[in-house]
Amino acid sequence: MNEQEREQNKRINQHQRLINNLRERLKTVEVDVEPDGRISEAFEQIEQHLERHDKKLDRLEHKVNQLGSKLDIIIEHLTGVNDLPEE
């Protein structure tokens, strides 16, 4: 094998390694981006997390409203006043 053939084979091998590397990187990107990939899974988990917090906030808001109503009843009972002017 002469020098020219060796150089040519060397370049072919380099290109083949580059192509293989690019294939592997493309596979990784596909796994991350596909509808059932890692990125989609992460967004799904974030969405579920936010939904749980929304439910907790809704329950908390309901409890605060209940406490406010109870306080209104207590104040009304103690003062004998049904509705105080706000201005």
C-alpha positions as CSV (number, residue, x, y, z in Angstrom):
1,M,0.0,0.0,0.0
2,N,1.5,3.3,-1.0
3,E,1.4,6.6,1.0
4,Q,-1.5,8.0,-1.0
5,E,-3.7,5.0,-0.2
6,R,-2.8,5.2,3.5
7,E,-3.7,8.9,3.6
8,Q,-6.9,8.2,1.8
9,N,-7.8,5.4,4.2
10,K,-7.0,7.6,7.1
11,R,-9.4,10.3,5.9
12,I,-12.1,7.7,5.2
13,N,-11.7,6.3,8.7
14,Q,-11.9,9.8,10.2
15,H,-15.0,10.5,8.3
16,Q,-16.5,7.2,9.3
17,R,-15.8,8.0,13.0
18,L,-17.3,11.4,12.6
19,I,-20.4,9.9,11.0
20,N,-20.8,7.3,13.8
21,N,-20.4,10.1,16.4
22,L,-23.0,12.2,14.7
23,R,-25.4,9.2,14.5
24,E,-25.0,8.6,18.3
25,R,-25.6,12.3,19.0
26,L,-28.7,12.3,16.8
27,K,-30.0,9.3,18.7
28,T,-29.5,11.1,22.0
29,V,-31.3,14.2,20.7
30,E,-34.2,12.1,19.4
31,V,-34.5,10.3,22.8
32,D,-34.6,13.7,24.5
33,V,-37.0,15.4,22.2
34,E,-39.5,12.8,21.0
35,P,-43.1,12.9,22.5
36,D,-42.2,10.3,25.1
37,G,-38.6,11.5,25.5
38,R,-36.9,12.9,28.5
39,I,-37.8,16.6,27.9
40,S,-41.5,15.7,27.5
41,E,-41.4,13.6,30.6
42,A,-39.8,16.5,32.5
43,F,-42.5,18.9,31.4
44,E,-45.2,16.3,32.4
45,Q,-43.7,16.0,35.9
46,I,-43.6,19.8,36.2
47,E,-47.2,20.0,35.1
48,Q,-48.2,17.3,37.7
49,H,-46.3,19.1,40.4
50,L,-48.0,22.4,39.6
51,E,-51.5,20.7,39.5
52,R,-50.8,19.3,43.0
53,H,-49.9,22.8,44.3
54,D,-52.9,24.3,42.6
55,K,-55.1,21.9,44.5
56,K,-53.4,22.7,47.8
57,L,-53.8,26.4,47.1
58,D,-57.5,25.9,46.3
59,R,-58.0,24.0,49.6
60,L,-56.1,26.7,51.5
61,E,-58.1,29.4,50.0
62,H,-61.3,27.6,50.9
63,K,-60.1,27.2,54.5
64,V,-59.2,30.9,54.7
65,N,-62.7,31.8,53.4
66,Q,-64.2,29.6,56.0
67,L,-62.2,31.2,58.8
68,G,-63.2,34.6,57.5
69,S,-66.8,33.6,57.7
70,K,-66.4,32.3,61.2
71,L,-64.6,35.5,62.3
72,D,-67.5,37.5,60.8
73,I,-70.0,35.5,62.9
74,I,-67.9,35.9,66.1
75,I,-67.5,39.7,65.6
76,E,-71.2,40.0,64.8
77,H,-72.1,38.0,68.0
78,L,-69.7,40.0,70.2
79,T,-70.6,43.5,68.8
80,G,-74.2,43.0,67.8
81,V,-73.3,44.7,64.5
82,N,-74.3,43.0,61.3
83,D,-72.2,45.0,58.9
84,L,-69.7,47.7,59.6
85,P,-69.1,50.5,57.2
86,E,-65.8,50.2,55.3
87,E,-65.2,53.9,54.7
